[in-house]
Amino acid sequence: MRLRDTTKQMIALLEQRSGYLVHVREDPNLPTISTIIIARGNLPAHIISYKPGLKNEPPDYSIIFQCAMSIRMFECPPDDRKLISSSQEGYKALHAILTKPNGMAGNFHLSGLSLDGFIDQLLMGLITHLRSIPLSLRVSEYLSVDHPELLELEVKQAEREIQINKESLSDRIRESIPPEIFNPTQCINSAFALFWSERLERPEIANPFRLAGFESQGKELLKIFADIPGDPINDYELIDRWADYLQIRSWFKWTPYESP
């Protein structure tokens, strides 16, 4: 795999800031465009996985994006480095939602381990989205200033993600998850689309979320985004405030980062 010099530099920067090596791998079954597992506990290296793009598109921006996201945490003082995870309150809330009369647990015949797995999938999916989208906007701002040569790749990645988000508005998806998950997810998607529609001067990008009724919520999230300084130490407050607005703050917790 041949990578751009900028990609190699970003990998090296993450290794320097964190003190741990970075391994990159292709994963065609990845449910998202890319992801990273941060070195911690028994894992002595960062693992970046990316989903191959169409027409053999290079994975450079996916790798750069995950490196830049992770570097933000390591730019915080050691005592202020935190990881996000689901909370017991979140599990209880979703369990009650799914098992209420005529709830999805009964409709989908979910119980025991299958119900627990469904709750974990929904909860971590929303929490991961809550963390990744506002921080991705911070990363976009940073890369645009420091690495303007990546703009074309960045735009392609954003368009790809917006298309995936637009598909999640389908009736099939809406009917397969509770509104308590669907609605905040689409509010976050709306904020992402509105951010890029303004940046690219293409208002039509956000039309699917306008038509679905999520424009005003997306704008409110972007107001919060604009109100909070962009330094990495403020990332936790940014995510907390988005969660407060979406009324899901009790569904996750911050845990101190423990190095390997």
C-alpha positions in Angstrom: 0.0 0.0 0.0 1.5 3.3 -1.1 0.6 6.3 1.0 1.1 10.0 0.6 3.8 11.7 2.5 1.2 13.6 4.5 -0.3 10.3 5.5 3.0 9.0 6.7 3.7 12.2 8.5 0.4 12.0 10.3 1.0 8.4 11.3 4.4 9.4 12.6 2.9 12.3 14.6 0.4 10.1 16.3 3.2 7.7 17.2 5.3 10.5 18.5 2.5 12.1 20.6 1.2 8.9 22.0 4.4 6.8 22.3 2.8 3.8 20.5 3.0 2.4 17.0 0.2 2.6 14.5 -0.9 -0.4 12.4 -3.2 0.1 9.4 -5.4 -2.6 7.9 -8.1 -2.9 5.2 -11.4 -4.3 6.3 -14.1 -4.7 3.6 -16.7 -5.7 6.2 -16.3 -2.5 8.3 -19.7 -0.9 9.0 -18.2 2.6 8.8 -15.7 4.3 6.5 -12.9 3.9 9.0 -12.2 3.4 12.7 -9.4 3.3 15.2 -8.8 1.2 18.3 -6.5 3.2 20.6 -3.6 1.5 22.3 -4.6 0.7 25.8 -4.6 -2.1 28.3 -3.3 -5.3 26.6 -3.2 -3.6 23.2 0.3 -2.1 22.7 -0.5 -0.3 19.4 -3.2 1.8 17.7 -5.1 -0.2 15.0 -6.6 1.8 12.2 -9.1 0.0 10.0 -10.6 1.4 6.8 -13.2 0.2 4.3 -12.0 0.2 0.7 -13.5 2.9 -1.4 -15.1 2.7 -4.8 -12.8 2.4 -7.8 -9.8 1.6 -5.7 -9.8 5.1 -4.1 -6.7 5.5 -1.9 -7.3 5.2 1.9 -5.1 8.2 2.7 -7.8 10.5 4.0 -9.4 7.8 6.1 -6.0 7.1 7.8 -5.2 10.8 8.2 -8.7 11.5 9.7 -8.4 8.7 12.3 -4.8 9.9 13.2 -5.9 13.5 13.6 -8.9 12.5 15.7 -6.7 10.5 18.1 -3.9 13.1 18.2 -6.5 15.5 19.8 -6.8 13.2 22.8 -3.0 12.9 23.2 -2.6 16.7 23.0 -4.5 16.9 26.3 -2.5 16.6 29.5 -2.3 12.9 30.6 -4.8 13.3 33.5 -7.3 14.8 31.0 -7.3 12.0 28.5 -10.6 10.2 28.4 -12.4 7.5 26.5 -16.2 7.3 26.0 -18.3 4.3 26.8 -21.9 3.4 27.4 -23.4 3.7 30.9 -25.7 1.5 32.9 -28.2 4.3 32.8 -28.2 4.2 29.0 -28.7 0.4 29.0 -31.6 0.7 31.4 -33.2 3.5 29.4 -33.0 1.6 26.1 -34.2 -1.7 27.8 -37.3 0.1 29.1 -37.9 1.7 25.6 -37.6 -1.6 23.8 -39.6 -3.8 26.3 -42.5 -1.4 26.8 -45.9 -2.7 25.5 -45.8 -2.9 21.7 -42.1 -2.2 21.9 -39.5 -3.5 19.5 -38.4 -6.3 21.8 -41.8 -7.9 21.5 -42.3 -7.1 17.8 -38.9 -8.5 16.9 -39.0 -11.4 19.3 -35.9 -10.2 21.2 -35.1 -11.5 24.7 -32.1 -12.5 26.7 -28.8 -12.3 24.9 -30.3 -11.2 21.6 -32.0 -8.2 23.4 -28.7 -7.4 25.2 -26.8 -7.5 21.9 -29.4 -5.2 20.2 -29.2 -2.7 23.0 -25.4 -2.7 22.9 -25.4 -2.2 19.2 -27.9 0.7 19.3 -26.3 2.4 22.3 -22.7 2.2 21.1 -23.7 3.2 17.6 -25.3 6.4 18.8 -22.5 7.2 21.3 -19.8 6.6 18.7 -21.7 8.9 16.3 -22.1 11.5 19.0 -18.3 11.6 19.6 -17.1 11.2 16.0 -19.2 13.8 14.2 -18.4 17.0 16.2 -14.7 16.0 16.4 -14.7 15.3 12.7 -15.8 18.9 12.2 -12.9 20.1 14.3 -10.5 17.9 12.4 -11.8 19.3 9.1 -11.1 22.8 10.2 -7.6 21.9 11.3 -6.7 20.0 8.1 -8.1 22.7 5.9 -5.6 25.2 7.4 -2.5 22.9 7.9 -3.0 20.6 4.9 -4.9 22.3 2.1 -3.5 19.8 -0.3 -6.0 17.3 1.2 -9.1 19.3 0.4 -10.1 17.2 -2.6 -9.8 14.0 -0.6 -11.6 15.6 2.4 -14.6 16.7 0.3 -14.9 13.2 -1.3 -14.9 11.6 2.2 -17.5 14.1 3.4 -19.7 13.5 0.4 -19.4 9.7 0.9 -20.5 10.0 4.6 -23.4 12.4 3.7 -24.6 9.8 1.2 -24.5 7.1 3.9 -26.3 9.3 6.4 -28.9 10.2 3.8 -29.6 6.5 3.2 -30.2 6.1 7.0 -33.3 8.3 6.6 -35.1 5.5 4.8 -38.3 4.1 6.2 -36.6 0.7 6.5 -34.1 2.1 9.0 -36.7 4.2 10.8 -38.8 1.2 11.4 -35.9 -0.9 12.6 -34.7 1.3 15.5 -36.6 3.2 18.2 -37.2 7.0 17.7 -35.0 7.6 20.8 -32.1 6.4 18.7 -33.2 7.4 15.2 -34.0 11.1 16.0 -30.7 12.1 17.8 -28.8 10.2 15.1 -30.5 12.3 12.4 -30.0 15.5 14.3 -26.3 14.8 14.4 -26.4 13.9 10.7 -28.2 17.1 9.9 -25.5 19.1 11.7 -22.8 17.4 9.6 -24.7 18.0 6.4 -25.4 21.7 7.3 -21.7 22.2 8.1 -20.6 20.9 4.7 -23.4 22.6 2.8 -22.2 26.0 4.0 -18.5 25.2 3.6 -19.0 24.0 0.0 -21.7 26.6 -0.7 -24.0 23.8 -1.8 -27.2 24.1 0.2 -28.8 21.1 -1.5 -26.5 18.8 0.5 -28.7 19.3 3.6 -32.0 19.1 1.8 -32.8 15.5 2.8 -32.4 16.4 6.5 -34.5 19.6 6.0 -37.3 17.6 4.4 -37.1 15.1 7.2 -37.6 17.8 9.8 -34.1 17.8 11.4 -32.7 21.2 10.1 -33.4 23.2 13.2 -31.8 20.7 15.6 -28.8 20.5 13.3 -28.4 24.3 13.5 -28.6 24.2 17.3 -25.9 21.7 17.4 -23.7 23.8 15.2 -24.4 26.9 17.4 -23.0 24.9 20.3 -20.0 23.8 18.1 -19.3 27.5 17.3 -19.6 28.6 21.0 -16.9 26.2 22.3 -13.2 26.9 21.6 -11.6 24.5 19.3 -8.7 23.4 21.6 -8.7 19.6 22.2 -9.1 20.0 25.9 -12.6 21.4 25.1 -13.7 18.3 23.1 -15.3 16.6 26.1 -17.4 19.7 26.8 -18.4 19.9 23.2 -19.7 16.3 23.2 -21.3 16.7 26.6 -23.2 19.8 25.4 -24.4 18.1 22.2 -25.6 15.2 24.4 -27.4 17.5 26.8 -29.2 19.1 23.9 -30.2 15.7 22.5 -31.1 14.5 26.0 -28.8 11.5 26.1 -26.1 12.7 28.4 -26.8 10.0 31.0 -26.4 7.3 28.3 -22.6 7.4 28.3 -19.7 8.0 30.7 -16.1 9.2 30.4 -13.4 6.9 31.7 -9.7 7.8 32.2 -7.4 6.6 29.4 -5.1 3.9 30.7 -2.0 3.4 28.6 -0.7 -0.1 27.8 
